[in-house]
């Protein structure tokens, strides 16, 4: 678990960065004034994803010790 989580996070960051670079200049399909990436959703969801990952590590360590 201690090795898998950082590797998984690294792969996620690489994939997200690659998609961001590819989609940065794309416009919304129905409204040409908007970007394809909705930054408000990213801003709202990122803390929840980070907290969930952190809590998952803590729970994984506790469950691993009990088993």
Secondary structure, DSSP 8 states (H G I E B T S, - for coil): -HHHHHHHHHHHHHHHHHHHHHHTT-B-SS-TTSBSS-HHHHHHHHHHHHHHHHHHHHHHHHHHHH-
